[in-house]
Amino acid sequence: MFGASALDPDGPVLGIDPGLTRCGYGAVRREGPATVAVACGVMRTPLEDSLPARLATLEEEVTRLLAELTPSALSVERLLFQHNVRTAIAVGQASGVVLAAAARAGVPVTHYSPNEVKLAVTGSGTAEKAQVQAMVTRVLSLDAPPGSFDAADALALALCHVWQAPLHHATEAAGASSAGSGFQRAVEHALAREEAS
């Protein structure tokens, strides 16, 4: 349906923390043994605009970002149930815009839950936003923390994918479907324990 672009396999991984008012983005790239930040920031839509206009603005920004960074993969936060239904709907609409733009650009998308990202970056699936921001700053050797939690969360999403994708590819390449499902069960079990505590 959509024409896939010529992706650079060595292109950065782009993480997006979707939101209608604030949509965080962060891109990282492997450079030898290190992982470095390529870009990060927040895309905003004007509160005074209509919903269709805000979604169109977000779509334009995401499309521009994908064209500028030419990522090899997109890591997006999975939408989970939230107590604030209005917020959940807005985040879902923003996420749909991001996914559509990625499909048009031919960029493969992987979803991660907030707990998976926190576990990967901090070692705890229940880490606070400030802890995620601090670890992202340390791991990427940034001069200063990202300017917002939205940008830090997006960088964390990108890092999570950079670290987890090779393991998933290795288990798939080995044809170890049972090992792959065992790995997934182990991750789910660890996340369930974190949430319960």
Backbone as ProteinMPNN parsed JSONL, in Angstrom:
{"seq_chain_A": "MFGASALDPDGPVLGIDPGLTRCGYGAVRREGPATVAVACGVMRTPLEDSLPARLATLEEEVTRLLAELTPSALSVERLLFQHNVRTAIAVGQASGVVLAAAARAGVPVTHYSPNEVKLAVTGSGTAEKAQVQAMVTRVLSLDAPPGSFDAADALALALCHVWQAPLHHATEAAGASSAGSGFQRAVEHALAREEAS", "coords_chain_A": {"N_chain_A": [[0.827, -1.198, 0.0], [1.861, 1.285, 0.889], [4.703, 2.942, -0.383], [7.845, 1.73, 0.298], [10.647, 3.416, 1.631], [14.146, 3.839, 0.73], [15.805, 2.544, 3.116], [18.455, 3.288, 5.353], [20.407, 0.882, 6.701], [22.186, 1.389, 8.707], [21.218, 3.625, 9.807], [19.939, 5.901, 12.345], [18.126, 4.874, 15.329], [14.911, 5.865, 15.971], [13.095, 7.128, 18.622], [9.803, 7.637, 19.754], [7.694, 9.32, 21.905], [4.513, 9.4, 22.071], [2.137, 12.094, 21.919], [-0.437, 14.567, 21.995], [-0.364, 17.289, 22.715], [2.308, 17.545, 23.549], [4.836, 15.895, 21.965], [7.329, 13.765, 22.336], [10.602, 13.219, 20.96], [13.461, 11.247, 20.124], [16.601, 10.333, 18.92], [19.013, 7.795, 18.456], [22.277, 6.418, 17.816], [24.426, 3.697, 17.087], [27.863, 3.799, 17.662], [30.558, 2.225, 17.218], [31.473, 0.717, 20.245], [29.911, 2.416, 21.686], [26.814, 4.189, 22.29], [25.261, 6.888, 20.862], [23.607, 10.08, 21.108], [21.624, 11.43, 18.552], [19.641, 13.237, 17.96], [17.155, 15.113, 19.738], [14.067, 16.19, 21.191], [10.99, 18.075, 21.424], [7.907, 17.94, 19.839], [5.303, 20.2, 19.338], [1.802, 21.038, 19.469], [-0.509, 23.634, 18.746], [-2.676, 24.606, 21.328], [-4.946, 26.107, 20.867], [-5.803, 25.459, 18.351], [-8.0, 23.517, 16.201], [-8.878, 20.028, 16.696], [-8.496, 18.389, 14.298], [-6.696, 20.108, 12.93], [-4.538, 20.194, 14.692], [-3.702, 17.512, 14.676], [-2.944, 17.344, 12.0], [-0.799, 19.134, 11.997], [0.958, 17.771, 13.688], [1.391, 15.481, 12.148], [2.734, 16.563, 9.939], [5.094, 17.434, 11.189], [6.183, 15.02, 12.159], [6.558, 13.625, 9.756], [8.44, 15.32, 8.533], [10.551, 14.989, 10.348], [11.142, 12.239, 10.059], [12.034, 12.238, 7.399], [14.271, 13.85, 7.63], [15.968, 12.525, 9.493], [16.118, 9.917, 8.555], [15.59, 7.253, 9.802], [16.485, 3.859, 10.756], [14.788, 2.345, 12.161], [11.79, 2.611, 14.127], [10.826, 3.299, 17.368], [8.151, 3.082, 19.465], [6.119, 4.206, 22.155], [3.967, 1.939, 23.697], [0.51, 2.214, 23.965], [-1.144, 2.131, 26.946], [-3.802, 1.334, 29.264], [-5.151, 4.203, 30.743], [-6.039, 6.223, 33.568], [-7.166, 8.674, 33.006], [-9.351, 9.131, 30.647], [-9.724, 10.951, 28.561], [-7.136, 11.92, 28.097], [-5.945, 9.512, 27.305], [-7.267, 9.012, 24.884], [-6.409, 11.181, 23.318], [-3.646, 10.665, 23.243], [-3.723, 8.23, 21.917], [-4.725, 9.054, 19.408], [-2.603, 10.69, 18.548], [-0.58, 8.774, 18.465], [-1.529, 7.163, 16.387], [-1.215, 8.878, 14.199], [1.58, 9.065, 14.131], [2.265, 6.377, 13.567], [1.077, 6.067, 11.039], [2.575, 7.909, 9.519], [5.096, 6.713, 9.715], [4.615, 4.315, 8.358], [4.132, 5.253, 5.764], [6.666, 6.223, 5.202], [8.068, 3.91, 5.148], [9.325, 2.898, 7.395], [10.155, 0.516, 9.785], [8.244, -0.349, 12.695], [8.38, -0.735, 16.211], [6.754, -1.552, 19.216], [6.959, -0.653, 22.639], [6.235, -1.19, 26.055], [5.748, 1.216, 28.713], [6.874, 0.159, 31.083], [8.651, -1.805, 30.123], [10.556, -0.207, 28.875], [11.526, 1.36, 31.013], [12.604, -0.686, 32.592], [14.627, -1.645, 30.891], [16.324, 0.588, 30.694], [16.831, 1.575, 33.296], [16.866, -0.599, 34.98], [14.753, -1.076, 36.589], [11.328, -1.603, 36.408], [9.571, 0.155, 37.484], [10.612, 2.666, 37.68], [11.007, 6.185, 38.327], [10.266, 9.165, 36.367], [12.374, 11.017, 36.565], [14.517, 9.365, 37.193], [14.772, 7.879, 34.855], [15.459, 9.938, 33.092], [17.923, 10.695, 34.209], [19.461, 8.351, 33.816], [19.437, 8.112, 31.018], [20.856, 10.41, 30.374], [23.355, 9.753, 31.463], [24.072, 7.293, 30.157], [24.173, 8.065, 27.471], [26.136, 9.926, 27.59], [25.576, 12.695, 27.781], [25.934, 16.267, 27.849], [24.171, 17.666, 29.406], [21.023, 17.002, 31.042], [18.243, 15.892, 28.98], [16.003, 18.422, 27.788], [13.334, 18.042, 28.537], [11.014, 15.745, 30.1], [9.616, 14.357, 28.188], [11.303, 14.26, 25.916], [13.43, 12.855, 27.052], [12.173, 10.422, 27.645], [11.649, 9.576, 25.044], [14.249, 9.222, 24.028], [14.963, 7.138, 25.719], [13.221, 5.159, 24.797], [14.325, 4.731, 22.248], [16.882, 3.792, 22.982], [16.132, 1.444, 24.332], [15.202, -0.097, 22.19], [17.544, -0.325, 20.625], [19.103, -1.887, 22.308], [17.508, -4.19, 22.719], [16.695, -5.197, 20.217], [18.854, -6.653, 18.83], [18.965, -9.021, 20.354], [16.428, -10.132, 19.997], [16.557, -10.527, 17.205], [18.631, -12.389, 17.084], [17.559, -14.654, 18.372], [15.484, -15.214, 16.634], [16.895, -15.708, 14.266], [18.226, -18.008, 14.932], [16.244, -19.735, 14.793], [14.88, -20.406, 16.99], [12.104, -20.679, 18.077], [10.809, -21.498, 20.354], [12.623, -20.673, 22.284], [12.494, -17.951, 21.827], [9.843, -17.409, 22.573], [10.071, -18.167, 25.187], [11.869, -16.276, 26.149], [10.276, -13.997, 25.854], [8.246, -14.646, 27.66], [9.719, -14.608, 30.019], [10.453, -11.908, 30.198], [7.901, -10.758, 30.412], [7.096, -11.889, 32.822], [8.962, -10.787, 34.602], [8.263, -8.078, 34.374], [5.657, -8.166, 35.342], [6.141, -8.861, 37.994], [7.505, -6.55, 38.82], [5.455, -4.637, 38.564], [3.65, -5.558, 40.44], [4.96, -5.171, 42.833]], "CA_chain_A": [[0.0, 0.0, 0.0], [2.758, 2.435, 0.945], [6.0, 2.661, -0.965], [8.911, 1.766, 1.292], [11.803, 4.208, 1.238], [15.413, 3.134, 0.809], [16.284, 2.774, 4.474], [19.856, 3.051, 5.658], [20.432, -0.047, 7.834], [23.006, 1.984, 9.762], [20.577, 4.849, 10.258], [19.634, 5.909, 13.77], [16.834, 4.41, 15.815], [14.138, 6.997, 16.445], [12.077, 6.834, 19.617], [8.769, 8.664, 19.86], [6.766, 9.243, 23.032], [3.428, 10.142, 21.438], [1.249, 12.968, 22.665], [-1.011, 15.576, 21.112], [0.167, 18.603, 23.103], [3.764, 17.393, 23.519], [5.245, 14.602, 21.401], [8.782, 13.696, 22.465], [11.351, 12.392, 20.013], [14.884, 11.095, 20.417], [17.254, 9.386, 18.016], [20.343, 7.356, 18.881], [23.006, 5.623, 16.826], [25.594, 2.957, 17.572], [29.17, 4.185, 17.111], [31.46, 1.287, 17.872], [30.85, 0.183, 21.46], [29.085, 3.448, 22.326], [25.56, 4.641, 21.691], [25.277, 8.346, 20.976], [22.381, 10.782, 20.742], [21.665, 12.113, 17.268], [18.699, 14.363, 18.056], [16.036, 14.943, 20.666], [13.283, 17.396, 21.379], [9.548, 17.922, 21.603], [7.027, 18.553, 18.843], [4.124, 20.728, 20.033], [0.696, 21.521, 18.631], [-1.184, 24.745, 19.431], [-3.909, 24.253, 22.046], [-6.098, 26.851, 20.345], [-6.216, 24.913, 17.061], [-8.963, 22.412, 16.245], [-8.242, 18.709, 16.75], [-7.94, 17.997, 12.991], [-5.544, 20.942, 12.6], [-3.419, 19.768, 15.544], [-3.22, 16.232, 14.157], [-2.256, 17.634, 10.742], [0.491, 19.74, 12.362], [1.815, 16.696, 14.2], [1.744, 14.623, 11.013], [3.756, 17.278, 9.163], [6.336, 17.431, 11.963], [6.723, 13.65, 12.184], [7.018, 13.344, 8.389], [9.679, 16.077, 8.356], [11.567, 14.353, 11.18], [11.52, 10.977, 9.42], [12.808, 12.555, 6.192], [15.544, 14.445, 8.043], [16.828, 11.573, 10.207], [16.093, 8.631, 7.853], [15.887, 6.195, 10.777], [16.378, 2.465, 10.329], [13.689, 1.768, 12.933], [11.048, 3.53, 14.985], [10.411, 2.703, 18.631], [7.032, 3.893, 19.944], [5.543, 3.738, 23.413], [2.675, 1.261, 23.578], [-0.547, 2.87, 24.741], [-1.791, 1.281, 27.934], [-4.953, 1.972, 29.888], [-4.876, 5.313, 31.647], [-7.22, 6.623, 34.334], [-7.747, 9.823, 32.326], [-9.766, 8.645, 29.329], [-9.511, 12.012, 27.575], [-5.707, 11.885, 27.765], [-5.677, 8.273, 26.571], [-7.765, 9.168, 23.512], [-5.507, 12.109, 22.625], [-2.385, 9.955, 23.0], [-4.01, 7.245, 20.872], [-4.812, 9.749, 18.119], [-1.244, 11.094, 18.181], [0.145, 7.561, 18.11], [-1.985, 6.754, 15.059], [-0.57, 9.771, 13.229], [2.995, 8.65, 14.062], [2.331, 5.078, 12.893], [0.766, 6.273, 9.622], [3.725, 8.57, 8.895], [6.164, 5.708, 9.61], [4.248, 3.374, 7.287], [4.357, 5.932, 4.474], [8.112, 6.352, 4.997], [8.659, 2.574, 5.082], [10.151, 2.671, 8.582], [9.55, -0.496, 10.654], [7.876, 0.15, 14.018], [8.286, -1.665, 17.338], [6.14, -0.948, 20.397], [7.428, -1.069, 23.968], [5.445, -0.626, 27.146], [6.564, 2.069, 29.589], [7.641, -0.651, 32.031], [9.766, -2.429, 29.4], [11.571, 0.823, 28.648], [12.136, 1.676, 32.317], [13.411, -1.843, 32.991], [15.822, -1.697, 30.045], [17.212, 1.733, 30.888], [17.214, 1.796, 34.697], [16.905, -1.84, 35.743], [13.516, -1.181, 37.353], [10.149, -1.281, 35.619], [8.756, 1.164, 38.172], [11.444, 3.861, 37.874], [10.388, 7.496, 38.13], [10.738, 9.865, 35.169], [13.673, 11.636, 36.841], [15.528, 8.307, 37.118], [14.96, 7.591, 33.427], [16.186, 11.079, 32.538], [19.306, 10.627, 34.695], [20.167, 7.24, 33.172], [19.615, 8.467, 29.611], [21.954, 11.394, 30.344], [24.604, 9.044, 31.759], [24.37, 6.293, 29.125], [24.499, 8.742, 26.215], [27.198, 10.903, 27.888], [25.101, 14.029, 27.416], [26.467, 17.352, 28.682], [23.106, 18.056, 30.324], [19.829, 16.183, 30.82], [17.325, 16.409, 27.961], [15.235, 19.551, 28.302], [12.011, 17.671, 29.035], [10.823, 14.315, 30.316], [9.132, 13.775, 26.929], [12.484, 13.968, 25.095], [14.181, 11.798, 27.744], [11.438, 9.169, 27.439], [11.838, 9.178, 23.645], [15.607, 8.67, 23.94], [14.923, 5.846, 26.407], [12.585, 4.238, 23.857], [15.312, 4.401, 21.214], [17.894, 2.943, 23.624], [15.515, 0.143, 24.578], [15.184, -0.845, 20.931], [18.927, -0.626, 20.244], [19.595, -2.979, 23.153], [16.697, -5.403, 22.649], [16.537, -5.712, 18.855], [19.798, -7.718, 18.474], [18.6, -10.261, 21.041], [15.267, -10.681, 19.293], [17.009, -11.005, 15.891], [19.452, -13.579, 17.287], [16.702, -15.806, 18.657], [14.743, -15.528, 15.41], [17.835, -16.269, 13.295], [18.552, -19.36, 15.378], [15.063, -20.566, 14.6], [14.481, -20.864, 18.321], [10.804, -20.091, 18.393], [10.498, -21.775, 21.757], [13.474, -19.799, 23.099], [11.952, -16.605, 21.699], [8.655, -17.263, 23.41], [10.55, -18.251, 26.573], [12.419, -14.96, 26.48], [9.155, -13.082, 26.016], [7.578, -14.986, 28.926], [10.581, -14.156, 31.118], [10.31, -10.448, 30.28], [6.567, -10.47, 30.932], [7.078, -12.287, 34.235], [9.73, -9.773, 35.343], [7.471, -6.854, 34.4], [4.514, -8.396, 36.239], [6.667, -8.776, 39.363], [7.784, -5.139, 39.088], [4.195, -3.926, 38.741], [2.993, -6.023, 41.662], [5.675, -4.706, 44.029]], "C_chain_A": [[0.865, 1.253, 0.0], [4.087, 2.032, 0.335], [7.089, 2.793, 0.078], [10.067, 2.59, 0.761], [13.056, 3.354, 1.317], [16.032, 3.438, 2.16], [17.767, 2.472, 4.578], [19.901, 2.124, 6.861], [21.276, 0.469, 8.999], [22.428, 3.302, 10.264], [20.242, 4.771, 11.735], [18.306, 5.229, 14.074], [16.139, 5.627, 16.404], [13.096, 6.519, 17.443], [11.078, 7.973, 19.653], [7.844, 8.335, 21.024], [5.542, 10.062, 22.619], [2.581, 10.968, 22.408], [0.739, 14.04, 21.724], [-0.479, 16.967, 21.429], [1.686, 18.609, 23.023], [4.09, 15.991, 23.041], [6.771, 14.555, 21.425], [9.409, 12.835, 21.393], [12.815, 12.352, 20.431], [15.473, 10.033, 19.515], [18.65, 9.071, 18.531], [20.948, 6.477, 17.797], [24.163, 4.913, 17.525], [26.84, 3.505, 16.883], [30.208, 3.357, 17.833], [30.772, 0.725, 19.107], [29.888, 1.165, 22.129], [27.774, 3.664, 21.579], [25.481, 6.136, 21.929], [23.934, 8.929, 20.549], [22.605, 11.516, 19.43], [20.791, 13.364, 17.322], [17.691, 14.063, 19.153], [15.315, 16.272, 20.819], [11.819, 17.059, 21.558], [8.831, 18.638, 20.468], [5.754, 18.972, 19.58], [3.059, 21.126, 19.024], [-0.055, 22.589, 19.42], [-2.52, 24.319, 20.051], [-5.137, 24.922, 21.451], [-6.593, 26.314, 19.001], [-7.249, 23.802, 17.252], [-8.202, 21.088, 16.27], [-7.703, 18.285, 15.381], [-6.696, 18.801, 12.612], [-4.325, 20.522, 13.417], [-2.83, 18.446, 15.059], [-2.466, 16.426, 12.847], [-0.884, 18.245, 11.007], [1.461, 18.668, 12.839], [2.284, 15.796, 13.061], [2.839, 15.269, 10.164], [5.107, 17.235, 9.872], [6.984, 16.052, 11.973], [7.271, 13.281, 10.809], [8.341, 14.054, 8.112], [10.832, 15.423, 9.126], [12.058, 13.045, 10.565], [12.378, 11.223, 8.181], [14.194, 13.072, 6.556], [16.491, 13.413, 8.647], [17.014, 10.254, 9.472], [16.436, 7.467, 8.803], [15.742, 4.805, 10.178], [15.23, 1.775, 11.04], [13.043, 2.852, 13.782], [10.561, 2.76, 16.199], [9.359, 3.619, 19.248], [6.491, 3.31, 21.242], [4.166, 3.14, 23.168], [1.674, 1.954, 24.495], [-1.196, 1.854, 25.657], [-2.951, 2.041, 28.55], [-4.496, 3.077, 30.827], [-6.171, 5.679, 32.358], [-7.925, 7.795, 33.651], [-8.077, 9.424, 30.89], [-9.507, 9.687, 28.25], [-8.05, 12.047, 27.129], [-5.375, 10.656, 26.93], [-6.121, 8.384, 25.122], [-6.836, 10.075, 22.712], [-4.184, 11.437, 22.289], [-2.58, 8.913, 21.898], [-4.099, 7.875, 19.495], [-3.427, 10.164, 17.634], [-0.421, 9.884, 17.749], [-0.244, 7.072, 16.722], [-1.352, 7.582, 13.953], [0.888, 9.351, 13.025], [3.127, 7.349, 13.28], [2.049, 5.213, 11.394], [1.94, 6.915, 8.888], [4.876, 7.58, 8.715], [5.869, 4.725, 8.482], [4.493, 3.992, 5.917], [5.846, 6.038, 4.164], [8.802, 4.995, 4.905], [9.559, 2.252, 6.261], [9.473, 1.635, 9.474], [9.362, 0.041, 12.079], [7.844, -0.987, 15.027], [7.694, -0.912, 18.519], [6.76, -1.518, 21.67], [6.539, -0.431, 25.016], [6.335, 0.282, 27.982], [7.422, 1.258, 30.557], [8.825, -1.35, 31.374], [10.898, -1.43, 29.218], [12.291, 1.158, 29.945], [13.046, 0.556, 32.776], [14.713, -1.896, 32.198], [16.821, -0.606, 30.405], [17.701, 1.874, 32.326], [17.383, 0.516, 35.499], [15.674, -2.041, 36.604], [12.342, -0.747, 36.483], [9.246, -0.247, 36.254], [9.537, 2.453, 38.421], [10.644, 5.129, 37.621], [10.988, 8.162, 36.89], [12.118, 10.49, 35.374], [14.798, 10.615, 36.776], [15.818, 7.942, 35.668], [15.79, 8.696, 32.783], [17.666, 11.029, 32.941], [20.089, 9.518, 34.0], [20.405, 7.507, 31.691], [20.792, 9.431, 29.474], [23.297, 10.697, 30.529], [25.009, 8.115, 30.617], [24.817, 6.951, 27.821], [25.59, 9.802, 26.378], [26.807, 12.31, 27.441], [25.691, 15.073, 28.363], [25.46, 17.798, 29.729], [21.911, 17.159, 30.062], [18.981, 16.76, 29.687], [16.394, 17.441, 28.574], [13.861, 19.226, 28.828], [11.965, 16.164, 29.255], [10.354, 13.633, 29.036], [10.301, 13.381, 26.023], [13.302, 12.843, 25.721], [13.502, 10.446, 27.547], [11.617, 8.661, 26.01], [13.238, 8.603, 23.425], [15.674, 7.294, 24.601], [14.269, 4.782, 25.517], [13.564, 3.792, 22.777], [16.398, 3.482, 21.779], [17.364, 1.531, 23.856], [15.538, -0.699, 23.302], [16.597, -1.24, 20.495], [19.447, -1.826, 21.025], [18.808, -4.269, 22.981], [16.619, -6.01, 21.26], [17.547, -6.807, 18.508], [19.457, -9.058, 19.127], [17.412, -10.929, 20.357], [15.677, -11.251, 17.934], [17.806, -12.299, 16.031], [18.588, -14.804, 17.547], [15.892, -16.205, 17.429], [15.651, -16.208, 14.393], [18.191, -17.709, 13.657], [17.378, -20.302, 15.187], [14.515, -21.082, 15.909], [13.164, -20.229, 18.711], [10.439, -20.352, 19.843], [11.348, -20.911, 22.67], [12.963, -18.378, 23.036], [10.741, -16.414, 22.579], [9.036, -17.357, 24.877], [11.132, -16.934, 27.031], [11.286, -13.971, 26.737], [8.43, -13.355, 27.325], [8.395, -14.491, 30.109], [10.48, -12.648, 31.309], [8.963, -10.091, 30.882], [6.468, -10.801, 32.414], [7.814, -11.244, 35.086], [8.937, -8.465, 35.461], [6.273, -6.999, 35.338], [4.956, -8.307, 37.695], [6.937, -7.341, 39.748], [6.493, -4.379, 39.376], [3.509, -4.303, 40.041], [3.664, -5.474, 42.921], [5.527, -3.22, 44.242]], "O_chain_A": [[0.637, 2.173, -0.786], [4.543, 0.903, 0.519], [7.244, 3.854, 0.683], [10.43, 2.484, -0.411], [13.038, 2.27, 1.902], [16.7, 4.457, 2.335], [18.269, 1.526, 3.971], [19.48, 2.521, 7.948], [21.102, 0.037, 10.138], [23.062, 4.009, 11.047], [20.259, 3.686, 12.317], [17.472, 5.037, 13.189], [16.708, 6.335, 17.234], [12.31, 5.618, 17.151], [11.459, 9.142, 19.59], [7.292, 7.239, 21.12], [5.527, 11.28, 22.794], [2.351, 10.58, 23.553], [1.413, 14.387, 20.755], [-0.176, 17.74, 20.52], [2.286, 19.549, 22.5], [3.664, 15.008, 23.648], [7.429, 15.224, 20.629], [8.826, 11.84, 20.963], [13.336, 13.301, 21.015], [14.903, 8.953, 19.364], [19.377, 9.957, 18.981], [20.245, 5.88, 16.981], [24.792, 5.459, 18.431], [26.864, 3.657, 15.662], [30.682, 3.721, 18.91], [29.619, 0.302, 19.036], [29.14, 0.789, 23.031], [27.655, 3.357, 20.392], [25.618, 6.6, 23.061], [23.219, 8.346, 19.734], [23.643, 12.144, 19.223], [21.158, 14.414, 16.795], [17.411, 12.903, 19.457], [15.89, 17.338, 20.602], [11.454, 15.911, 21.811], [9.114, 19.8, 20.175], [5.193, 18.194, 20.352], [3.356, 21.499, 17.889], [-0.218, 22.462, 20.634], [-3.376, 23.746, 19.377], [-6.24, 24.378, 21.516], [-7.683, 26.674, 18.558], [-7.357, 23.221, 18.332], [-7.026, 21.034, 15.911], [-6.552, 17.856, 15.298], [-5.751, 18.255, 12.042], [-3.208, 20.497, 12.9], [-1.612, 18.276, 15.032], [-1.464, 15.754, 12.602], [0.086, 17.917, 10.324], [2.63, 18.652, 12.451], [3.448, 15.397, 13.022], [3.766, 14.59, 9.722], [6.141, 17.026, 9.237], [8.199, 15.933, 11.812], [8.343, 12.684, 10.713], [9.255, 13.469, 7.53], [11.947, 15.317, 8.617], [13.259, 12.776, 10.554], [13.342, 10.496, 7.94], [15.174, 12.771, 5.876], [17.685, 13.42, 8.349], [17.978, 9.536, 9.74], [17.445, 6.787, 8.622], [14.988, 4.593, 9.229], [14.748, 0.738, 10.585], [13.659, 3.866, 14.108], [9.956, 1.696, 16.07], [9.632, 4.788, 19.524], [6.414, 2.093, 21.412], [3.313, 3.747, 22.521], [1.968, 2.24, 25.656], [-1.732, 0.843, 25.204], [-3.069, 3.254, 28.376], [-3.563, 2.896, 31.609], [-7.262, 5.476, 31.826], [-9.15, 7.899, 33.711], [-7.2, 9.384, 30.028], [-9.112, 9.339, 27.137], [-7.757, 12.185, 25.941], [-4.618, 10.74, 25.963], [-5.43, 7.903, 24.223], [-6.511, 9.776, 21.563], [-3.655, 11.609, 21.191], [-1.708, 8.732, 21.048], [-3.608, 7.308, 18.519], [-3.107, 10.012, 16.456], [0.343, 9.956, 16.786], [0.611, 6.617, 15.962], [-0.995, 7.056, 12.898], [1.372, 9.287, 11.896], [4.002, 7.227, 12.423], [2.696, 4.559, 10.575], [2.267, 6.52, 7.769], [5.556, 7.598, 7.689], [6.771, 4.344, 7.736], [5.004, 3.328, 5.015], [6.249, 5.954, 3.003], [9.997, 4.931, 4.615], [10.461, 1.422, 6.143], [8.331, 1.84, 9.886], [10.2, 0.779, 12.597], [7.342, -2.073, 14.735], [8.077, 0.224, 18.796], [7.046, -2.712, 21.758], [6.138, 0.725, 24.886], [7.557, 0.133, 27.961], [8.567, 1.622, 30.824], [9.885, -1.481, 31.986], [12.068, -1.774, 29.389], [13.519, 1.233, 29.979], [14.135, 0.808, 33.291], [15.776, -2.16, 32.759], [18.028, -0.846, 30.42], [18.851, 2.249, 32.557], [17.975, 0.534, 36.578], [15.552, -3.062, 37.281], [12.355, 0.335, 35.897], [8.267, 0.187, 35.647], [9.16, 3.246, 39.284], [9.721, 5.145, 36.806], [12.062, 7.784, 36.422], [12.94, 10.493, 34.458], [15.908, 10.941, 36.356], [16.971, 7.723, 35.295], [16.714, 8.42, 32.018], [18.549, 11.285, 32.123], [21.248, 9.713, 33.633], [21.463, 7.164, 31.164], [21.62, 9.289, 28.574], [24.264, 11.01, 29.835], [26.152, 8.146, 30.163], [25.724, 6.46, 27.149], [25.931, 10.496, 25.421], [27.591, 13.021, 26.813], [25.919, 14.792, 29.539], [25.838, 18.254, 30.809], [21.789, 16.605, 28.97], [18.992, 17.969, 29.455], [16.037, 17.343, 29.748], [13.26, 20.056, 29.511], [12.753, 15.408, 28.687], [10.655, 12.46, 28.816], [10.296, 12.301, 25.431], [13.812, 11.976, 25.011], [14.172, 9.441, 27.311], [11.725, 7.455, 25.788], [13.396, 7.609, 22.716], [16.354, 6.394, 24.108], [14.715, 3.635, 25.49], [13.622, 2.611, 22.434], [16.788, 2.509, 21.134], [18.061, 0.547, 23.607], [15.86, -1.886, 23.345], [16.817, -2.365, 20.048], [20.145, -2.678, 20.477], [19.386, -5.351, 23.088], [16.49, -7.228, 21.133], [17.147, -7.821, 17.936], [19.641, -10.111, 18.517], [17.397, -12.145, 20.164], [15.213, -12.323, 17.544], [17.679, -13.202, 15.203], [18.852, -15.877, 17.003], [15.64, -17.389, 17.204], [15.244, -17.165, 13.734], [18.432, -18.532, 12.773], [17.494, -21.51, 15.39], [13.778, -22.068, 15.944], [13.114, -19.349, 19.57], [9.82, -19.506, 20.489], [10.875, -20.458, 23.712], [12.981, -17.663, 24.038], [10.608, -15.393, 23.254], [8.415, -16.715, 25.725], [10.919, -16.517, 28.169], [11.319, -13.207, 27.701], [8.04, -12.422, 28.028], [7.835, -14.009, 31.094], [10.428, -12.161, 32.438], [8.877, -9.229, 31.757], [5.829, -10.074, 33.175], [7.343, -10.867, 36.159], [8.937, -7.825, 36.512], [5.919, -6.057, 36.047], [4.246, -7.75, 38.532], [6.64, -6.936, 40.871], [6.432, -3.577, 40.308], [2.862, -3.468, 40.673], [3.015, -5.326, 43.957], [6.069, -2.677, 45.204]]}, "name": "protein", "num_of_chains": 1, "seq": "MFGASALDPDGPVLGIDPGLTRCGYGAVRREGPATVAVACGVMRTPLEDSLPARLATLEEEVTRLLAELTPSALSVERLLFQHNVRTAIAVGQASGVVLAAAARAGVPVTHYSPNEVKLAVTGSGTAEKAQVQAMVTRVLSLDAPPGSFDAADALALALCHVWQAPLHHATEAAGASSAGSGFQRAVEHALAREEAS"}
